[in-house]
Amino acid sequence: MDALCPVCQQVMTEVSGHYHCANCHGNYQQQANCPDCGKSLQVLKACGAVDYFCQQGHGLISKSRVRFSYLPAV
C-alpha cells in the first residue's frame, strides 16, 4: 500500500523514519488509528513483528484493519 501525501495526493517515500513528498516537499509522520473508534493506536514491536493495540477497549487490531494517517513531521 502506497503512502499518499495528505496535501497533493502523490506517492510519498519513506526516509529515515518519516515520509517525504517529492512533489510538494512536505515531511510527514505516519500515525496508526483504530478503525472502530478512530483513536491513535499503541504500536507494539517485538521479535521483528509489529502489532497494534487500542487502549479504548478494542484490543489488538489486525494490521489489515489499521487506518493510517499522515501528520506533519516536527
N, CA, C and O atoms as a printed pandas DataFrame, in Angstrom:
     atom_number atom_name residue_name chain_id  residue_number  x_coord  y_coord  z_coord
0              1         N          MET        A               1    0.848   -1.177    0.000
1              2        CA          MET        A               1    0.000    0.000    0.000
2              3         C          MET        A               1    0.893    1.239    0.000
3              4         O          MET        A               1    1.774    1.371    0.850
4              5         N          ASP        A               2    0.671    2.133   -0.935
5              6        CA          ASP        A               2    1.453    3.359   -1.034
6              7         C          ASP        A               2    0.948    4.408   -0.059
7              8         O          ASP        A               2   -0.252    4.527    0.184
8              9         N          ALA        A               3    1.890    5.170    0.498
9             10        CA          ALA        A               3    1.545    6.290    1.367
10            11         C          ALA        A               3    1.323    7.513    0.484
11            12         O          ALA        A               3    2.233    7.954   -0.219
12            13         N          LEU        A               4    0.112    8.054    0.524
13            14        CA          LEU        A               4   -0.212    9.224   -0.297
14            15         C          LEU        A               4   -0.110   10.495    0.526
15            16         O          LEU        A               4   -0.531   10.534    1.682
16            17         N          CYS        A               5    0.447   11.525   -0.072
17            18        CA          CYS        A               5    0.594   12.827    0.581
18            19         C          CYS        A               5   -0.790   13.399    0.908
19            20         O          CYS        A               5   -1.672   13.418    0.049
20            21         N          PRO        A               6   -0.983   13.866    2.152
21            22        CA          PRO        A               6   -2.287   14.425    2.516
22            23         C          PRO        A               6   -2.588   15.768    1.840
23            24         O          PRO        A               6   -3.732   16.224    1.856
24            25         N          VAL        A               7   -1.575   16.400    1.248
25            26        CA          VAL        A               7   -1.768   17.701    0.594
26            27         C          VAL        A               7   -2.028   17.548   -0.900
27            28         O          VAL        A               7   -3.014   18.072   -1.417
28            29         N          CYS        A               8   -1.135   16.823   -1.602
29            30        CA          CYS        A               8   -1.236   16.755   -3.063
30            31         C          CYS        A               8   -1.604   15.364   -3.601
31            32         O          CYS        A               8   -1.739   15.187   -4.812
32            33         N          GLN        A               9   -1.764   14.383   -2.713
33            34        CA          GLN        A               9   -2.177   13.017   -3.063
34            35         C          GLN        A               9   -1.174   12.263   -3.937
35            36         O          GLN        A               9   -1.549   11.287   -4.588
36            37         N          GLN        A              10    0.098   12.694   -3.969
37            38        CA          GLN        A              10    1.142   11.971   -4.688
38            39         C          GLN        A              10    1.767   10.933   -3.759
39            40         O          GLN        A              10    1.709   11.079   -2.539
40            41         N          VAL        A              11    2.362    9.891   -4.325
41            42        CA          VAL        A              11    3.007    8.839   -3.539
42            43         C          VAL        A              11    4.240    9.403   -2.838
43            44         O          VAL        A              11    5.061   10.088   -3.448
44            45         N          MET        A              12    4.355    9.099   -1.532
45            46        CA          MET        A              12    5.498    9.567   -0.753
46            47         C          MET        A              12    6.498    8.428   -0.586
47            48         O          MET        A              12    6.156    7.256   -0.741
48            49         N          THR        A              13    7.743    8.792   -0.265
49            50        CA          THR        A              13    8.780    7.797    0.007
50            51         C          THR        A              13    9.163    7.869    1.478
51            52         O          THR        A              13    9.144    8.937    2.090
52            53         N          GLU        A              14    9.513    6.705    2.036
53            54        CA          GLU        A              14    9.923    6.657    3.437
54            55         C          GLU        A              14   11.405    6.997    3.520
55            56         O          GLU        A              14   12.231    6.399    2.830
56            57         N          VAL        A              15   11.733    7.976    4.384
57            58        CA          VAL        A              15   13.103    8.437    4.544
58            59         C          VAL        A              15   13.391    8.615    6.032
59            60         O          VAL        A              15   12.769    9.453    6.685
60            61         N          SER        A              16   14.309    7.852    6.564
61            62        CA          SER        A              16   14.763    7.996    7.959
62            63         C          SER        A              16   13.623    8.076    8.974
63            64         O          SER        A              16   13.628    8.950    9.841
64            65         N          GLY        A              17   12.666    7.186    8.875
65            66        CA          GLY        A              17   11.600    7.125    9.864
66            67         C          GLY        A              17   10.434    8.064    9.641
67            68         O          GLY        A              17    9.536    8.132   10.481
68            69         N          HIS        A              18   10.419    8.789    8.536
69            70        CA          HIS        A              18    9.273    9.643    8.210
70            71         C          HIS        A              18    9.021    9.531    6.702
71            72         O          HIS        A              18    9.783    8.878    5.989
72            73         N          TYR        A              19    7.968   10.158    6.232
73            74        CA          TYR        A              19    7.634   10.132    4.809
74            75         C          TYR        A              19    7.878   11.500    4.206
75            76         O          TYR        A              19    7.616   12.531    4.828
76            77         N          HIS        A              20    8.392   11.490    2.965
77            78        CA          HIS        A              20    8.688   12.741    2.266
78            79         C          HIS        A              20    7.958   12.760    0.930
79            80         O          HIS        A              20    7.965   11.776    0.191
80            81         N          CYS        A              21    7.329   13.890    0.632
81            82        CA          CYS        A              21    6.657   14.080   -0.655
82            83         C          CYS        A              21    7.573   14.910   -1.555
83            84         O          CYS        A              21    7.842   16.077   -1.273
84            85         N          ALA        A              22    8.041   14.302   -2.627
85            86        CA          ALA        A              22    8.925   14.998   -3.559
86            87         C          ALA        A              22    8.177   16.065   -4.360
87            88         O          ALA        A              22    8.792   17.004   -4.865
88            89         N          ASN        A              23    6.851   15.925   -4.478
89            90        CA          ASN        A              23    6.063   16.871   -5.259
90            91         C          ASN        A              23    5.871   18.210   -4.542
91            92         O          ASN        A              23    6.111   19.267   -5.126
92            93         N          CYS        A              24    5.440   18.165   -3.277
93            94        CA          CYS        A              24    5.196   19.419   -2.544
94            95         C          CYS        A              24    6.209   19.651   -1.420
95            96         O          CYS        A              24    6.097   20.617   -0.665
96            97         N          HIS        A              25    7.202   18.752   -1.314
97            98        CA          HIS        A              25    8.315   18.877   -0.356
98            99         C          HIS        A              25    7.887   18.818    1.102
99           100         O          HIS        A              25    8.563   19.374    1.968
100          101         N          GLY        A              26    6.776   18.154    1.385
101          102        CA          GLY        A              26    6.310   18.002    2.762
102          103         C          GLY        A              26    6.921   16.775    3.428
103          104         O          GLY        A              26    7.271   15.804    2.757
104          105         N          ASN        A              27    7.047   16.827    4.752
105          106        CA          ASN        A              27    7.527   15.705    5.555
106          107         C          ASN        A              27    6.437   15.331    6.548
107          108         O          ASN        A              27    5.866   16.198    7.208
108          109         N          TYR        A              28    6.145   14.017    6.653
109          110        CA          TYR        A              28    5.019   13.562    7.454
110          111         C          TYR        A              28    5.386   12.339    8.282
111          112         O          TYR        A              28    6.191   11.508    7.863
112          113         N          GLN        A              29    4.786   12.242    9.460
113          114        CA          GLN        A              29    4.887   11.073   10.319
114          115         C          GLN        A              29    3.628   10.240   10.122
115          116         O          GLN        A              29    2.526   10.780   10.025
116          117         N          GLN        A              30    3.797    8.929   10.064
117          118        CA          GLN        A              30    2.656    8.028    9.929
118          119         C          GLN        A              30    2.056    7.770   11.307
119          120         O          GLN        A              30    2.780    7.529   12.273
120          121         N          GLN        A              31    0.731    7.822   11.390
121          122        CA          GLN        A              31    0.027    7.528   12.636
122          123         C          GLN        A              31   -0.980    6.425   12.375
123          124         O          GLN        A              31   -1.739    6.479   11.407
124          125         N          ALA        A              32   -0.984    5.418   13.250
125          126        CA          ALA        A              32   -1.926    4.305   13.143
126          127         C          ALA        A              32   -3.166    4.625   13.974
127          128         O          ALA        A              32   -3.055    4.983   15.146
128          129         N          ASN        A              33   -4.350    4.496   13.365
129          130        CA          ASN        A              33   -5.613    4.795   14.038
130          131         C          ASN        A              33   -6.522    3.570   14.048
131          132         O          ASN        A              33   -6.526    2.775   13.108
132          133         N          CYS        A              34   -7.292    3.432   15.125
133          134        CA          CYS        A              34   -8.237    2.332   15.275
134          135         C          CYS        A              34   -9.384    2.486   14.268
135          136         O          CYS        A              34   -9.947    3.574   14.145
136          137         N          PRO        A              35   -9.735    1.419   13.551
137          138        CA          PRO        A              35  -10.843    1.510   12.591
138          139         C          PRO        A              35  -12.213    1.599   13.270
139          140         O          PRO        A              35  -13.192    1.995   12.639
140          141         N          ASP        A              36  -12.284    1.230   14.562
141          142        CA          ASP        A              36  -13.551    1.235   15.279
142          143         C          ASP        A              36  -13.851    2.571   15.962
143          144         O          ASP        A              36  -14.982    3.054   15.922
144          145         N          CYS        A              37  -12.824    3.165   16.590
145          146        CA          CYS        A              37  -13.076    4.402   17.341
146          147         C          CYS        A              37  -12.313    5.608   16.787
147          148         O          CYS        A              37  -12.597    6.741   17.176
148          149         N          GLY        A              38  -11.353    5.387   15.887
149          150        CA          GLY        A              38  -10.603    6.484   15.285
150          151         C          GLY        A              38   -9.467    7.033   16.135
151          152         O          GLY        A              38   -8.753    7.937   15.703
152          153         N          LYS        A              39   -9.292    6.498   17.339
153          154        CA          LYS        A              39   -8.231    6.976   18.231
154          155         C          LYS        A              39   -6.885    6.380   17.808
155          156         O          LYS        A              39   -6.826    5.356   17.127
156          157         N          SER        A              40   -5.808    7.045   18.230
157          158        CA          SER        A              40   -4.457    6.601   17.943
158          159         C          SER        A              40   -4.192    5.245   18.606
159          160         O          SER        A              40   -4.594    5.014   19.747
160          161         N          LEU        A              41   -3.516    4.357   17.881
161          162        CA          LEU        A              41   -3.198    3.036   18.397
162          163         C          LEU        A              41   -1.786    3.007   18.987
163          164         O          LEU        A              41   -0.899    3.743   18.554
164          165         N          GLN        A              42   -1.603    2.146   19.979
165          166        CA          GLN        A              42   -0.278    1.904   20.525
166          167         C          GLN        A              42    0.399    0.890   19.607
167          168         O          GLN        A              42   -0.188   -0.141   19.280
168          169         N          VAL        A              43    1.628    1.181   19.193
169          170        CA          VAL        A              43    2.373    0.289   18.316
170          171         C          VAL        A              43    3.288   -0.564   19.183
171          172         O          VAL        A              43    4.094   -0.039   19.951
172          173         N          LEU        A              44    3.160   -1.888   19.055
173          174        CA          LEU        A              44    3.961   -2.834   19.829
174          175         C          LEU        A              44    4.910   -3.550   18.877
175          176         O          LEU        A              44    4.471   -4.185   17.918
176          177         N          LYS        A              45    6.213   -3.448   19.142
177          178        CA          LYS        A              45    7.214   -4.094   18.290
178          179         C          LYS        A              45    8.003   -5.091   19.127
179          180         O          LYS        A              45    8.540   -4.738   20.176
180          181         N          ALA        A              46    8.074   -6.352   18.658
181          182        CA          ALA        A              46    8.833   -7.387   19.341
182          183         C          ALA        A              46    9.219   -8.480   18.355
183          184         O          ALA        A              46    8.390   -8.932   17.566
184          185         N          CYS        A              47   10.457   -8.897   18.401
185          186        CA          CYS        A              47   10.954  -10.006   17.566
186          187         C          CYS        A              47   10.665   -9.794   16.081
187          188         O          CYS        A              47   10.385  -10.757   15.367
188          189         N          GLY        A              48   10.727   -8.567   15.613
189          190        CA          GLY        A              48   10.500   -8.273   14.208
190          191         C          GLY        A              48    9.048   -8.118   13.814
191          192         O          GLY        A              48    8.751   -7.746   12.679
192          193         N          ALA        A              49    8.133   -8.400   14.737
193          194        CA          ALA        A              49    6.695   -8.271   14.441
194          195         C          ALA        A              49    6.183   -6.921   14.932
195          196         O          ALA        A              49    6.679   -6.384   15.922
196          197         N          VAL        A              50    5.200   -6.385   14.242
197          198        CA          VAL        A              50    4.558   -5.135   14.644
198          199         C          VAL        A              50    3.082   -5.425   14.874
199          200         O          VAL        A              50    2.394   -5.938   13.991
200          201         N          ASP        A              51    2.603   -5.091   16.068
201          202        CA          ASP        A              51    1.196   -5.268   16.419
202          203         C          ASP        A              51    0.620   -3.922   16.835
203          204         O          ASP        A              51    1.358   -3.010   17.207
204          205         N          TYR        A              52   -0.698   -3.803   16.769
205          206        CA          TYR        A              52   -1.381   -2.561   17.107
206          207         C          TYR        A              52   -2.423   -2.838   18.181
207          208         O          TYR        A              52   -3.183   -3.801   18.088
208          209         N          PHE        A              53   -2.452   -1.986   19.203
209          210        CA          PHE        A              53   -3.340   -2.183   20.337
210          211         C          PHE        A              53   -4.148   -0.916   20.590
211          212         O          PHE        A              53   -3.588    0.176   20.681
212          213         N          CYS        A              54   -5.472   -1.066   20.705
213          214        CA          CYS        A              54   -6.359    0.052   21.009
214          215         C          CYS        A              54   -6.573    0.120   22.514
215          216         O          CYS        A              54   -7.069   -0.834   23.114
216          217         N          GLN        A              55   -6.210    1.220   23.117
217          218        CA          GLN        A              55   -6.368    1.401   24.554
218          219         C          GLN        A              55   -7.774    1.851   24.931
219          220         O          GLN        A              55   -8.048    2.101   26.105
220          221         N          GLN        A              56   -8.669    1.958   23.952
221          222        CA          GLN        A              56  -10.051    2.374   24.202
222          223         C          GLN        A              56  -10.989    1.173   24.351
223          224         O          GLN        A              56  -12.209    1.334   24.365
224          225         N          GLY        A              57  -10.411   -0.041   24.465
225          226        CA          GLY        A              57  -11.231   -1.223   24.702
226          227         C          GLY        A              57  -11.424   -2.139   23.510
227          228         O          GLY        A              57  -12.131   -3.141   23.621
228          229         N          HIS        A              58  -10.816   -1.827   22.368
229          230        CA          HIS        A              58  -10.983   -2.675   21.193
230          231         C          HIS        A              58   -9.886   -3.725   21.066
231          232         O          HIS        A              58   -9.933   -4.553   20.156
232          233         N          GLY        A              59   -8.904   -3.710   21.958
233          234        CA          GLY        A              59   -7.864   -4.741   21.998
234          235         C          GLY        A              59   -6.908   -4.690   20.824
235          236         O          GLY        A              59   -6.664   -3.634   20.242
236          237         N          LEU        A              60   -6.359   -5.879   20.482
237          238        CA          LEU        A              60   -5.432   -5.966   19.361
238          239         C          LEU        A              60   -6.173   -5.742   18.047
239          240         O          LEU        A              60   -7.273   -6.255   17.842
240          241         N          ILE        A              61   -5.555   -4.977   17.174
241          242        CA          ILE        A              61   -6.150   -4.658   15.872
242          243         C          ILE        A              61   -5.251   -5.240   14.787
243          244         O          ILE        A              61   -4.041   -5.011   14.790
244          245         N          SER        A              62   -5.832   -5.980   13.875
245          246        CA          SER        A              62   -5.091   -6.559   12.761
246          247         C          SER        A              62   -4.516   -5.449   11.882
247          248         O          SER        A              62   -5.160   -4.426   11.649
248          249         N          LYS        A              63   -3.289   -5.670   11.399
249          250        CA          LYS        A              63   -2.640   -4.664   10.539
250          251         C          LYS        A              63   -3.497   -4.344    9.312
251          252         O          LYS        A              63   -3.486   -3.214    8.823
252          253         N          SER        A              64   -4.232   -5.330    8.821
253          254        CA          SER        A              64   -5.065   -5.103    7.633
254          255         C          SER        A              64   -6.246   -4.170    7.925
255          256         O          SER        A              64   -6.830   -3.614    6.995
256          257         N          ARG        A              65   -6.606   -3.991    9.202
257          258        CA          ARG        A              65   -7.727   -3.118    9.568
258          259         C          ARG        A              65   -7.289   -1.718   10.011
259          260         O          ARG        A              65   -8.113   -0.807   10.095
260          261         N          VAL        A              66   -5.999   -1.547   10.292
261          262        CA          VAL        A              66   -5.494   -0.259   10.779
262          263         C          VAL        A              66   -5.685    0.819    9.719
263          264         O          VAL        A              66   -5.450    0.584    8.534
264          265         N          ARG        A              67   -6.111    1.995   10.152
265          266        CA          ARG        A              67   -6.266    3.153    9.267
266          267         C          ARG        A              67   -5.085    4.086    9.525
267          268         O          ARG        A              67   -4.925    4.595   10.634
268          269         N          PHE        A              68   -4.267    4.308    8.512
269          270        CA          PHE        A              68   -3.100    5.162    8.663
270          271         C          PHE        A              68   -3.413    6.584    8.217
271          272         O          PHE        A              68   -4.096    6.803    7.217
272          273         N          SER        A              69   -2.902    7.538    8.975
273          274        CA          SER        A              69   -2.991    8.946    8.592
274          275         C          SER        A              69   -1.581    9.514    8.649
275          276         O          SER        A              69   -0.683    8.911    9.236
276          277         N          TYR        A              70   -1.395   10.669    8.041
277          278        CA          TYR        A              70   -0.064   11.275    7.963
278          279         C          TYR        A              70   -0.142   12.695    8.487
279          280         O          TYR        A              70   -0.883   13.536    7.977
280          281         N          LEU        A              71    0.654   12.935    9.531
281          282        CA          LEU        A              71    0.676   14.232   10.204
282          283         C          LEU        A              71    1.991   14.939    9.899
283          284         O          LEU        A              71    3.017   14.279    9.734
284          285         N          PRO        A              72    1.982   16.267    9.822
285          286        CA          PRO        A              72    3.232   16.981    9.554
286          287         C          PRO        A              72    4.303   16.609   10.579
287          288         O          PRO        A              72    4.041   16.587   11.781
288          289         N          ALA        A              73    5.511   16.316   10.092
289          290        CA          ALA        A              73    6.636   15.967   10.971
290          291         C          ALA        A              73    7.141   17.236   11.640
291          292         O          ALA        A              73    7.182   18.311   11.040
292          293         N          VAL        A              74    7.524   17.077   12.900
293          294        CA          VAL        A              74    8.064   18.224   13.634
294          295         C          VAL        A              74    9.558   18.162   13.748
295          296         O          VAL        A              74   10.170   19.052   14.338
